[in-house]
Amino acid sequence: MNAIPETPSDKGPLAGLMIIDMTRVLAGPYCTMMLNDLGARVIKVESPETGDDSRSFGPFIEGVSAYFLSLNRGKESIAINLKDPKDRAIFDALIRKADVLVENYRGGAMARLGYDWNALHAANPKLIYAAISGFGQTGPYKTKPAYDMVVQGMGGVMSITGHPGGPPTRVGTSVGDLTAGLFALGAINAALYERERTGLGRMIDVSMLDSQIAILENAVARYAVTGKPPGPLGARHPSITPFEAYETQDGHLIIAAGNNKLFTDLCSGLNRPDLATDPRFLTNSDRAANVDALKTELETTLKTKPTAHWLDVLDAAGVPHGPINNVEQALNDPQVRARNMVVHMRDPDGPDLMMAGNPIKISGVADPSTRPPAPKLDADRAKILAELGLTDE
């Protein structure tokens, strides 16, 4: 694939769209950050006193939350109290002008504020309303609060994470929040496409718990076939072998030989042709039935040389493989850097911060290595009010 040139005049496929961002913490802000990365204007509506909860989350850089900064780059901020009539008038004006509203309150909260789907649709029929919540807008749990950890546990993800016999283990990143944000992002873009034909918006209801069920993938299939709930397997794949982390002389590496040809290539690369003809390992089913024996055989060889040696060997053999990087190593990987996946937020009036880039690369769309800053609370109030033809008086 050819490098995608930076063309600052092209602001992205969502340029010209206005997003009202009523979200906080992670699931919603991640979704709206991606919408902003794709060119949309995102106006963050925050509570006047404290703003987004994550403004108080560590770690801090120059007294500012790096957590908040990393999820809100390029957005604008206006503080609105929806219990105040003057502020409600401002919010109503925003609703009439917006293309999309995203919120991540618990189910029913917007209705209690007087802004359920029927009210929003009546005020602006073209508005797309995306509600991200712990449990969705229907069902017995719809009004319950949730965080990532809660839905990882309830959704079965923690039950298949970690090592056999170990304690409950959270996935190392907040997949409960992030998956919900990404599902909402996809749904919003689908609704925008439909609106081109119909001129009408849709309500989108995304649940964090639903999102965890959706990513269980083959764990659901295994349960459906066997009737037994799957458990954790460490770094091992449940049905493909060899497909896990293996010990070397000085650490570990990943080998993923997903078919018989790759297994034969692996055996040749390791100078272990005997394994390719061993009756225990002839097919994937054979290998899966003898997974521990195969791991012992492979590690007998791998432990004789350091990881770097085997990475070169496996590269030459054409077998999918990789090192197990820590975060520092991952961020400095030459492939990661070549793909502009490490960017910097530049703030002339605040801290600069390294952060993850946008993994969506679109031809002809700029992918700058520096990103605009996250907003200070209520920083854009005067500009937004002027655009709406309103004042605070």
C-alpha positions as CSV (number, residue, x, y, z in Angstrom):
1,M,0.0,0.0,0.0
2,N,1.4,3.4,-0.9
3,A,1.8,6.0,1.8
4,I,-1.2,8.2,2.2
5,P,-0.1,11.9,1.6
6,E,-1.1,14.5,4.1
7,T,-3.5,16.9,2.5
8,P,-4.5,19.4,5.2
9,S,-7.3,20.8,2.9
10,D,-9.1,17.5,3.2
11,K,-10.5,17.3,6.7
12,G,-12.0,13.9,6.4
13,P,-15.2,12.2,5.2
14,L,-17.2,13.5,8.1
15,A,-16.2,17.2,7.6
16,G,-19.2,19.5,7.9
17,L,-21.0,17.4,10.5
18,M,-21.7,18.6,14.0
19,I,-21.7,16.2,16.9
20,I,-23.1,17.0,20.3
21,D,-20.9,15.0,22.8
22,M,-22.7,14.5,26.1
23,T,-20.4,11.6,27.0
24,R,-17.8,11.2,29.8
25,V,-15.0,8.9,30.9
26,L,-14.3,6.4,28.1
27,A,-16.9,4.6,25.9
28,G,-18.6,7.7,24.6
29,P,-15.5,10.0,24.5
30,Y,-13.6,7.3,22.5
31,C,-16.5,7.1,20.0
32,T,-16.6,10.9,19.6
33,M,-12.8,11.2,19.4
34,M,-12.9,8.8,16.4
35,L,-15.7,10.9,14.8
36,N,-13.5,14.0,15.3
37,D,-10.5,12.2,13.8
38,L,-12.7,11.4,10.8
39,G,-13.4,15.1,10.3
40,A,-16.6,15.9,12.3
41,R,-16.9,18.9,14.6
42,V,-17.4,17.7,18.2
43,I,-18.9,20.0,20.8
44,K,-18.5,18.5,24.2
45,V,-21.4,19.4,26.6
46,E,-20.2,19.2,30.2
47,S,-21.5,19.9,33.6
48,P,-20.6,23.4,34.8
49,E,-18.8,22.5,38.0
50,T,-16.6,19.6,37.2
51,G,-17.0,18.8,33.5
52,D,-16.2,15.3,32.3
53,D,-15.5,13.0,35.3
54,S,-12.2,12.0,33.7
55,R,-10.8,15.5,34.1
56,S,-10.0,14.3,37.6
57,F,-8.5,11.0,36.6
58,G,-4.7,10.4,36.7
59,P,-2.1,10.3,35.5
60,F,-1.6,14.1,35.4
61,I,0.8,16.2,33.3
62,E,1.3,19.8,34.4
63,G,-1.7,19.4,36.6
64,V,-4.0,18.3,33.8
65,S,-5.5,14.8,33.4
66,A,-3.6,12.9,30.7
67,Y,-6.5,10.4,30.7
68,F,-8.9,13.2,29.7
69,L,-6.5,14.7,27.2
70,S,-5.9,11.4,25.4
71,L,-9.7,11.0,24.7
72,N,-10.8,14.5,23.8
73,R,-8.3,15.9,21.4
74,G,-9.7,18.3,18.9
75,K,-13.1,18.8,20.6
76,E,-14.8,22.0,21.8
77,S,-16.3,22.5,25.2
78,I,-19.4,24.3,26.5
79,A,-20.7,23.9,30.1
80,I,-24.5,23.5,30.3
81,N,-26.7,22.9,33.3
82,L,-29.8,21.2,31.8
83,K,-31.8,22.1,34.9
84,D,-31.3,25.8,34.2
85,P,-33.9,27.3,31.7
86,K,-31.3,29.6,30.0
87,D,-28.9,26.7,29.5
88,R,-31.7,24.5,28.3
89,A,-32.4,27.1,25.6
90,I,-28.8,26.9,24.5
91,F,-29.0,23.1,24.4
92,D,-32.2,23.2,22.4
93,A,-30.6,25.5,19.9
94,L,-27.6,23.0,19.6
95,I,-30.1,20.1,19.1
96,R,-31.8,21.9,16.2
97,K,-28.4,22.5,14.5
98,A,-26.7,19.1,15.2
99,D,-26.3,16.1,13.0
100,V,-25.5,13.6,15.8
101,L,-26.0,13.5,19.6
102,V,-24.0,10.9,21.6
103,E,-24.5,10.3,25.3
104,N,-23.5,7.6,27.7
105,Y,-25.7,8.1,30.7
106,R,-27.4,5.1,32.3
107,G,-30.6,4.0,30.6
108,G,-33.5,6.5,31.0
109,A,-31.5,9.4,32.2
110,M,-32.1,11.5,29.0
111,A,-35.8,10.9,29.3
112,R,-35.8,12.2,32.9
113,L,-34.2,15.3,31.6
114,G,-36.9,15.7,29.0
115,Y,-34.8,14.7,26.0
116,D,-36.0,11.2,25.1
117,W,-35.9,10.0,21.5
118,N,-39.4,11.3,20.7
119,A,-38.6,14.8,22.0
120,L,-35.3,14.9,20.1
121,H,-36.7,13.6,16.9
122,A,-39.5,16.1,17.0
123,A,-37.1,19.0,17.6
124,N,-34.8,17.8,14.8
125,P,-36.0,15.0,12.5
126,K,-32.6,14.6,10.9
127,L,-30.8,14.1,14.2
128,I,-29.1,10.8,14.9
129,Y,-29.2,10.0,18.6
130,A,-26.7,7.4,19.9
131,A,-27.1,6.2,23.5
132,I,-24.2,4.2,24.9
133,S,-24.9,2.7,28.3
134,G,-24.0,-0.2,30.5
135,F,-27.0,-2.3,29.8
136,G,-29.0,-0.6,27.1
137,Q,-32.4,1.1,27.0
138,T,-34.5,-2.0,27.5
139,G,-34.4,-5.1,29.8
140,P,-34.3,-5.6,33.6
141,Y,-30.9,-3.9,34.1
142,K,-31.5,-0.8,31.9
143,T,-31.3,1.7,34.8
144,K,-28.3,0.1,36.5
145,P,-24.9,1.8,36.4
146,A,-21.9,0.1,35.0
147,Y,-18.2,0.5,34.4
148,D,-15.8,-1.5,32.1
149,M,-14.9,-4.0,34.9
150,V,-18.5,-4.7,35.6
151,V,-19.4,-5.8,32.1
152,Q,-16.2,-7.7,31.6
153,G,-17.2,-9.8,34.5
154,M,-20.9,-10.1,33.6
155,G,-20.2,-10.7,29.9
156,G,-18.1,-13.7,30.4
157,V,-14.9,-12.1,29.2
158,M,-13.1,-12.4,32.5
159,S,-14.0,-16.1,32.7
160,I,-11.9,-16.9,29.6
161,T,-9.1,-14.5,30.5
162,G,-6.0,-15.5,32.4
163,H,-4.5,-18.9,33.2
164,P,-6.3,-22.1,34.2
165,G,-6.9,-22.2,37.9
166,G,-6.0,-18.5,38.4
167,P,-8.1,-15.8,39.9
168,P,-10.6,-13.7,37.8
169,T,-8.5,-11.6,35.4
170,R,-9.5,-8.4,33.7
171,V,-8.4,-7.8,30.1
172,G,-5.5,-5.4,30.3
173,T,-7.3,-2.6,28.4
174,S,-10.9,-1.4,28.9
175,V,-12.6,-3.6,26.2
176,G,-16.0,-3.1,27.8
177,D,-15.9,0.6,27.1
178,L,-13.9,0.5,23.9
179,T,-16.0,-2.1,22.1
180,A,-19.2,-0.2,22.9
181,G,-17.6,3.0,21.6
182,L,-16.5,1.3,18.4
183,F,-19.9,-0.4,17.8
184,A,-21.6,3.0,18.3
185,L,-19.1,4.5,15.8
186,G,-20.1,2.0,13.2
187,A,-23.8,2.4,13.8
188,I,-23.6,6.2,13.6
189,N,-21.9,6.0,10.2
190,A,-24.5,3.5,9.0
191,A,-27.3,5.9,10.2
192,L,-25.6,8.9,8.4
193,Y,-25.5,6.9,5.2
194,E,-29.2,6.0,5.5
195,R,-30.0,9.6,6.2
196,E,-28.7,10.6,2.8
197,R,-31.6,8.6,1.3
198,T,-34.4,9.3,3.9
199,G,-33.5,12.7,5.4
200,L,-34.3,11.2,8.8
201,G,-32.3,10.3,11.8
202,R,-32.3,7.2,13.9
203,M,-32.0,6.3,17.5
204,I,-29.0,4.0,18.2
205,D,-28.9,1.9,21.4
206,V,-25.5,0.3,22.3
207,S,-25.0,-1.6,25.5
208,M,-21.6,-2.3,27.0
209,L,-22.8,-5.7,28.1
210,D,-24.1,-6.6,24.7
211,S,-20.8,-5.6,23.2
212,Q,-19.0,-8.1,25.5
213,I,-21.3,-10.8,24.4
214,A,-20.7,-9.9,20.8
215,I,-16.9,-10.3,21.1
216,L,-17.0,-13.7,22.8
217,E,-16.8,-15.1,19.3
218,N,-15.7,-18.8,19.3
219,A,-16.4,-19.1,23.1
220,V,-20.1,-19.1,22.2
221,A,-19.6,-21.7,19.5
222,R,-17.6,-23.9,21.9
223,Y,-20.4,-23.7,24.5
224,A,-23.1,-24.3,21.9
225,V,-21.3,-27.5,20.7
226,T,-20.1,-29.0,24.0
227,G,-22.6,-27.6,26.5
228,K,-19.7,-26.8,28.7
229,P,-18.6,-23.2,29.5
230,P,-15.1,-22.6,28.3
231,G,-12.4,-21.4,30.7
232,P,-9.2,-19.5,30.5
233,L,-6.3,-20.9,28.5
234,G,-3.5,-18.4,29.1
235,A,-1.9,-17.5,25.8
236,R,-3.2,-20.6,24.0
237,H,-5.7,-20.6,21.2
238,P,-8.7,-22.9,22.0
239,S,-8.7,-24.8,18.7
240,I,-5.6,-24.0,16.6
241,T,-2.1,-25.4,17.5
242,P,0.7,-24.3,17.6
243,F,-0.8,-20.9,18.3
244,E,0.4,-19.4,21.6
245,A,3.4,-18.0,23.5
246,Y,6.5,-20.2,23.7
247,E,9.5,-19.9,25.9
248,T,13.0,-19.2,24.4
249,Q,16.4,-18.9,25.9
250,D,15.8,-15.4,27.2
251,G,12.1,-14.8,27.1
252,H,9.0,-15.6,25.0
253,L,7.7,-15.2,21.5
254,I,4.4,-15.8,19.7
255,I,4.1,-18.5,17.0
256,A,0.8,-18.8,15.1
257,A,0.9,-21.6,12.6
258,G,-2.7,-21.6,11.5
259,N,-2.7,-24.4,8.9
260,N,-0.8,-27.6,8.0
261,K,1.5,-25.8,5.5
262,L,2.6,-23.2,8.1
263,F,3.2,-26.0,10.6
264,T,5.5,-27.8,8.0
265,D,7.3,-24.5,7.3
266,L,7.7,-24.0,11.1
267,C,9.2,-27.4,11.5
268,S,11.6,-26.8,8.6
269,G,12.6,-23.4,10.0
270,L,13.3,-24.8,13.4
271,N,15.3,-27.7,11.8
272,R,12.8,-30.1,13.3
273,P,11.4,-31.9,10.3
274,D,10.6,-34.9,12.5
275,L,7.7,-33.0,14.1
276,A,6.0,-32.6,10.7
277,T,5.8,-36.4,10.3
278,D,5.1,-37.3,13.9
279,P,1.7,-39.1,14.0
280,R,0.7,-36.9,17.0
281,F,1.0,-33.8,15.0
282,L,0.0,-34.5,11.4
283,T,-3.2,-32.5,11.4
284,N,-4.5,-29.6,13.4
285,S,-6.9,-31.9,15.2
286,D,-4.0,-34.2,16.1
287,R,-1.9,-31.2,17.3
288,A,-4.8,-29.8,19.3
289,A,-5.2,-33.2,21.0
290,N,-1.5,-33.3,21.8
291,V,-1.0,-29.6,22.5
292,D,1.1,-30.1,25.6
293,A,3.4,-32.6,24.0
294,L,3.9,-30.3,21.0
295,K,4.7,-27.4,23.2
296,T,7.3,-29.4,25.0
297,E,8.9,-30.4,21.7
298,L,9.0,-26.9,20.3
299,E,10.3,-25.3,23.5
300,T,13.1,-27.9,23.7
301,T,14.4,-26.3,20.5
302,L,13.4,-22.7,21.2
303,K,15.2,-22.6,24.6
304,T,18.5,-23.3,22.9
305,K,18.7,-19.8,21.4
306,P,17.6,-16.2,22.3
307,T,14.3,-14.7,21.0
308,A,16.0,-12.4,18.5
309,H,17.5,-15.5,16.7
310,W,14.2,-17.2,16.4
311,L,12.5,-14.0,15.2
312,D,14.9,-14.0,12.2
313,V,14.5,-17.7,11.6
314,L,10.7,-17.5,11.6
315,D,10.7,-14.4,9.4
316,A,12.8,-16.3,6.8
317,A,10.4,-19.3,7.1
318,G,7.4,-17.1,6.5
319,V,5.6,-18.3,9.7
320,P,3.4,-15.7,11.5
321,H,5.2,-14.8,14.7
322,G,6.1,-11.9,16.8
323,P,7.8,-10.7,20.0
324,I,5.8,-10.0,23.1
325,N,6.4,-6.2,23.5
326,N,5.8,-4.1,26.5
327,V,4.1,-0.7,25.9
328,E,7.3,1.1,25.4
329,Q,8.5,-1.4,22.9
330,A,5.2,-1.4,21.1
331,L,5.1,2.4,20.7
332,N,8.7,2.4,19.3
333,D,8.2,-0.5,16.9
334,P,9.2,0.7,13.4
335,Q,6.0,-0.6,11.9
336,V,3.9,1.3,14.4
337,R,5.9,4.4,13.8
338,A,5.7,4.0,10.0
339,R,1.9,3.9,10.3
340,N,1.8,7.1,12.3
341,M,0.3,5.3,15.3
342,V,2.1,7.5,17.8
343,V,1.1,11.1,17.5
344,H,1.4,14.2,19.7
345,M,-1.2,16.6,21.0
346,R,0.2,20.1,20.9
347,D,-1.4,22.8,23.2
348,P,0.1,26.3,23.1
349,D,-1.4,27.0,26.5
350,G,-0.9,23.6,28.1
351,P,1.0,20.3,28.1
352,D,2.1,18.4,25.0
353,L,1.2,14.7,25.2
354,M,2.1,11.5,23.3
355,M,-1.0,9.4,22.4
356,A,-2.1,6.7,20.1
357,G,-2.9,7.7,16.5
358,N,-6.0,6.9,14.4
359,P,-5.8,3.3,12.9
360,I,-8.2,4.2,10.1
361,K,-6.2,5.3,7.1
362,I,-8.2,6.7,4.2
363,S,-6.8,7.7,0.9
364,G,-6.5,11.4,0.4
365,V,-7.3,12.2,4.0
366,A,-4.7,13.9,6.2
367,D,-3.3,11.8,9.0
368,P,-1.2,14.4,10.9
369,S,1.4,13.5,13.4
370,T,0.3,16.4,15.6
371,R,-3.2,16.8,16.9
372,P,-5.2,19.7,18.3
373,P,-5.5,20.0,22.1
374,A,-8.4,18.8,24.2
375,P,-10.6,21.7,25.4
376,K,-10.5,23.4,28.7
377,L,-13.9,23.3,30.5
378,D,-16.4,25.8,28.8
379,A,-13.5,27.2,26.7
380,D,-15.7,27.6,23.5
381,R,-18.8,29.0,25.1
382,A,-18.6,32.5,23.6
383,K,-17.9,31.2,20.1
384,I,-20.7,28.6,20.2
385,L,-23.3,31.1,21.6
386,A,-22.3,33.6,18.8
387,E,-22.9,30.9,16.2
388,L,-26.3,30.2,17.7
389,G,-27.2,33.9,17.9
390,L,-27.5,33.7,21.7
391,T,-25.9,35.4,24.7
392,D,-25.6,34.6,28.4
393,E,-27.5,37.7,29.3
